[in-house]
């Protein structure tokens, strides 16, 4: 099985604290986390929910683009990856 790895931007929120997480390939996938460690957990959950939402709504699921230097890679969970590839 081939993985779907999406680039995510973790932007430090100087005003409120924590981080805002966005995905340029999946614009509706936006979340936040208090610590950098939590960013990966929250980003994975957010990406998964956004992709499942697209599948449920019969919308196109964009392929991941190449990451930019400032982006982190978030792997789509295996179960959702299988749904996308079907």
N, CA, C and O of each residue as an XYZ file, in Angstrom:
344
protein
N       0.848     -1.176      0.000
C       0.000      0.000      0.000
C       0.892      1.237      0.000
O       1.909      1.288      0.692
N       0.507      2.193     -0.760
C       1.300      3.423     -0.849
C       0.711      4.475      0.094
O      -0.507      4.585      0.234
N       1.584      5.238      0.732
C       1.170      6.236      1.727
C       0.776      7.542      1.055
O       1.258      7.883     -0.025
N      -0.110      8.257      1.723
C      -0.465      9.608      1.303
C       0.033     10.558      2.390
O      -0.526     10.616      3.485
N       1.081     11.292      2.071
C       1.710     12.221      3.005
C       1.420     13.650      2.566
O       1.848     14.076      1.493
N       0.696     14.384      3.395
C       0.307     15.750      3.067
C       1.175     16.764      3.807
O       1.459     16.592      4.992
N       1.599     17.825      3.107
C       2.361     18.874      3.773
C       1.444     19.762      4.618
O       0.347     20.124      4.193
N       1.906     20.098      5.801
C       1.143     20.950      6.718
C       2.023     22.095      7.190
O       3.240     21.957      7.321
N       1.386     23.215      7.438
C       2.101     24.377      7.969
C       1.722     24.538      9.432
O       0.540     24.596      9.770
N       2.724     24.611     10.298
C       2.519     24.843     11.726
C       2.956     26.282     11.993
O       4.151     26.573     12.031
N       2.011     27.160     12.172
C       2.327     28.571     12.384
C       2.145     28.913     13.860
O       1.075     28.707     14.432
N       3.206     29.439     14.463
C       3.138     29.842     15.867
C       2.198     31.038     15.987
O       2.360     32.032     15.280
N       1.226     30.941     16.874
C       0.270     32.025     17.112
C       0.822     32.896     18.237
O       0.650     32.587     19.416
N       1.481     33.981     17.863
C       2.144     34.844     18.845
C       1.155     35.512     19.790
O       1.475     35.767     20.951
N      -0.035     35.792     19.300
C      -1.029     36.502     20.113
C      -1.691     35.582     21.146
O      -1.788     35.926     22.324
N      -2.136     34.431     20.698
C      -2.888     33.511     21.557
C      -2.030     32.389     22.144
O      -2.434     31.735     23.106
N      -0.850     32.165     21.567
C      -0.025     31.039     21.980
C      -0.385     29.791     21.194
O      -1.424     29.755     20.535
N       0.425     28.806     21.251
C       0.169     27.561     20.534
C       0.468     27.701     19.052
O       1.211     28.586     18.629
N      -0.132     26.801     18.269
C       0.128     26.730     16.831
C      -1.179     26.571     16.066
O      -2.121     25.929     16.532
N      -1.212     27.170     14.885
C      -2.318     26.989     13.945
C      -1.790     26.084     12.836
O      -0.707     26.315     12.299
N      -2.560     25.057     12.500
C      -2.126     24.050     11.536
C      -3.042     24.104     10.322
O      -4.264     24.022     10.451
N      -2.441     24.243      9.135
C      -3.214     24.286      7.899
C      -2.581     23.364      6.855
O      -1.397     23.035      6.919
N      -3.404     22.967      5.905
C      -2.982     22.116      4.786
C      -3.355     22.827      3.495
O      -4.536     23.083      3.259
N      -2.391     23.151      2.660
C      -2.737     23.869      1.424
C      -3.454     22.995      0.412
O      -4.171     23.518     -0.441
N      -3.283     21.672      0.479
C      -3.981     20.776     -0.441
C      -5.422     20.508     -0.010
O      -6.259     20.139     -0.834
N      -5.710     20.690      1.269
C      -7.042     20.443      1.831
C      -7.397     21.691      2.646
O      -7.236     21.687      3.867
N      -7.873     22.753      1.998
C      -8.048     24.039      2.691
C      -9.016     24.025      3.869
O      -8.898     24.859      4.767
N      -9.956     23.108      3.882
C     -10.895     23.066      5.005
C     -10.288     22.419      6.250
O     -10.886     22.467      7.325
N      -9.123     21.822      6.116
C      -8.450     21.172      7.242
C      -7.618     22.214      7.999
O      -6.488     22.522      7.620
N      -8.193     22.737      9.057
C      -7.535     23.736      9.902
C      -7.748     23.324     11.351
O      -8.864     22.997     11.754
N      -6.681     23.340     12.126
C      -6.797     22.993     13.536
C      -5.740     23.758     14.322
O      -4.994     24.562     13.763
N      -5.686     23.501     15.606
C      -4.688     24.163     16.443
C      -4.209     23.208     17.517
O      -4.857     22.207     17.824
N      -3.048     23.545     18.085
C      -2.474     22.740     19.164
C      -1.657     23.653     20.062
O      -1.186     24.706     19.634
N      -1.497     23.241     21.302
C      -0.759     24.050     22.273
C       0.751     23.848     22.171
O       1.515     24.797     22.345
N       1.182     22.626     21.892
C       2.610     22.329     21.832
C       2.967     21.730     20.477
O       2.100     21.247     19.749
N       4.247     21.770     20.153
C       4.699     21.180     18.892
C       4.416     19.682     18.873
O       4.071     19.134     17.826
N       4.555     19.013     20.013
C       4.268     17.577     20.083
C       2.797     17.298     19.757
O       2.479     16.344     19.047
N       1.917     18.134     20.280
C       0.484     17.967     20.017
C       0.121     18.303     18.578
O      -0.897     17.830     18.074
N       0.931     19.106     17.914
C       0.642     19.481     16.525
C       0.497     18.259     15.635
O      -0.417     18.204     14.813
N       1.368     17.289     15.779
C       1.324     16.115     14.917
C       0.075     15.278     15.170
O      -0.515     14.746     14.230
N      -0.324     15.161     16.410
C      -1.543     14.414     16.752
C      -2.769     15.128     16.197
O      -3.604     14.518     15.529
N      -2.870     16.420     16.475
C      -4.020     17.204     16.016
C      -4.065     17.290     14.492
O      -5.140     17.215     13.897
N      -2.907     17.445     13.862
C      -2.851     17.540     12.403
C      -3.317     16.244     11.745
O      -4.059     16.274     10.764
N      -2.886     15.122     12.280
C      -3.292     13.825     11.728
C      -4.797     13.639     11.855
O      -5.450     13.213     10.903
N      -5.350     13.952     13.015
C      -6.787     13.825     13.238
C      -7.575     14.755     12.314
O      -8.575     14.346     11.724
N      -7.132     15.984     12.191
C      -7.809     16.971     11.351
C      -7.783     16.548      9.877
O      -8.804     16.604      9.191
N      -6.617     16.127      9.403
C      -6.487     15.681      8.020
C      -7.399     14.495      7.753
O      -8.088     14.453      6.734
N      -7.404     13.540      8.658
C      -8.247     12.356      8.523
C      -9.724     12.748      8.423
O     -10.432     12.271      7.536
N     -10.183     13.600      9.313
C     -11.586     14.013      9.299
C     -11.946     14.773      8.028
O     -13.029     14.574      7.477
N     -11.057     15.637      7.558
C     -11.330     16.408      6.338
C     -11.415     15.497      5.113
O     -12.287     15.679      4.264
N     -10.520     14.525      5.021
C     -10.531     13.594      3.881
C     -11.771     12.707      3.929
O     -12.413     12.486      2.902
N     -12.112     12.198      5.109
C     -13.319     11.375      5.243
C     -14.553     12.208      4.873
O     -15.475     11.700      4.234
N     -14.570     13.471      5.268
C     -15.666     14.356      4.889
C     -15.783     14.499      3.386
O     -16.887     14.491      2.843
N     -14.662     14.630      2.715
C     -14.686     14.718      1.258
C     -15.208     13.428      0.632
O     -15.989     13.466     -0.319
N     -14.780     12.301      1.161
C     -15.257     11.013      0.645
C     -16.766     10.904      0.845
O     -17.485     10.533     -0.083
N     -17.254     11.222      2.042
C     -18.693     11.145      2.341
C     -19.517     12.066      1.448
O     -20.655     11.747      1.105
N     -18.938     13.219      1.069
C     -19.647     14.188      0.230
C     -19.393     13.976     -1.258
O     -19.784     14.801     -2.084
N     -18.740     12.873     -1.595
C     -18.403     12.552     -2.988
C     -17.616     13.660     -3.671
O     -17.838     13.953     -4.846
N     -16.703     14.271     -2.940
C     -15.832     15.310     -3.480
C     -14.468     14.723     -3.816
O     -14.085     13.674     -3.296
N     -13.762     15.392     -4.664
C     -12.420     14.962     -5.044
C     -11.466     15.088     -3.864
O     -11.517     16.055     -3.104
N     -10.611     14.109     -3.729
C      -9.555     14.162     -2.716
C      -8.263     14.501     -3.451
O      -7.767     13.708     -4.251
N      -7.730     15.674     -3.177
C      -6.510     16.133     -3.837
C      -5.330     15.250     -3.473
O      -5.206     14.791     -2.338
N      -4.469     15.022     -4.447
C      -3.228     14.311     -4.165
C      -2.308     15.261     -3.417
O      -2.370     16.473     -3.619
N      -1.459     14.726     -2.561
C      -0.536     15.587     -1.817
C       0.475     16.257     -2.757
O       0.987     15.635     -3.687
N       0.743     17.510     -2.497
C       1.756     18.214     -3.271
C       3.120     18.031     -2.594
O       3.206     17.510     -1.482
N       4.160     18.460     -3.267
C       5.498     18.366     -2.690
C       5.602     19.352     -1.536
O       5.144     20.490     -1.642
N       6.201     18.920     -0.442
C       6.325     19.827      0.708
C       7.322     20.950      0.452
O       8.311     20.785     -0.263
N       7.033     22.081      1.050
C       7.967     23.208      1.043
C       8.854     23.079      2.275
O       8.543     22.325      3.196
N       9.953     23.813      2.286
C      10.899     23.716      3.402
C      10.265     23.970      4.760
O      10.633     23.337      5.750
N       9.325     24.883      4.806
C       8.732     25.269      6.091
C       7.602     24.341      6.540
O       7.030     24.541      7.611
N       7.280     23.341      5.744
C       6.150     22.464      6.059
C       6.592     21.148      6.687
O       7.712     20.681      6.479
N       5.688     20.569      7.455
C       5.882     19.251      8.064
C       5.030     18.251      7.282
O       4.011     18.620      6.699
N       5.444     17.009      7.272
C       4.704     15.962      6.571
C       3.776     15.244      7.551
O       4.196     14.815      8.625
N       2.508     15.123      7.159
C       1.520     14.405      7.954
C       1.004     13.238      7.112
O       0.476     13.440      6.019
N       1.158     12.037      7.617
C       0.703     10.844      6.903
C      -0.775     10.607      7.182
O      -1.212     10.621      8.333
N      -1.526     10.392      6.131
C      -2.931     10.030      6.275
C      -2.996      8.626      6.873
O      -2.272      7.740      6.420
N      -3.850      8.397      7.887
C      -3.940      7.062      8.477
C      -4.244      5.990      7.422
O      -4.930      6.255      6.434
N      -3.731      4.793      7.645
C      -3.842      3.700      6.673
C      -5.282      3.400      6.266
O      -5.559      3.202      5.083
N      -6.196      3.363      7.225
C      -7.595      3.031      6.906
C      -8.192      4.068      5.937
O      -8.920      3.701      5.015
N      -7.895      5.329      6.137
C      -8.416      6.364      5.249
C      -7.705      6.337      3.913
O      -8.323      6.606      2.883
N      -6.418      6.019      3.904
C      -5.680      5.888      2.654
C      -6.314      4.820      1.777
O      -6.441      5.000      0.566
N      -6.710      3.715      2.382
C      -7.371      2.637      1.628
C      -8.678      3.140      1.033
O      -8.979      2.849     -0.125
N      -9.462      3.894      1.809
C     -10.718      4.440      1.294
C     -10.476      5.365      0.102
O     -11.224      5.332     -0.875
N      -9.443      6.178      0.183
C      -9.134      7.117     -0.905
C      -8.758      6.351     -2.173
O      -9.187      6.714     -3.269
N      -7.967      5.306     -2.030
C      -7.490      4.582     -3.196
C      -8.557      3.688     -3.826
O      -8.396      3.247     -4.964
N      -9.636      3.418     -3.107
C     -10.723      2.626     -3.685
C     -11.564      3.552     -4.504
O     -12.552      3.123     -5.101
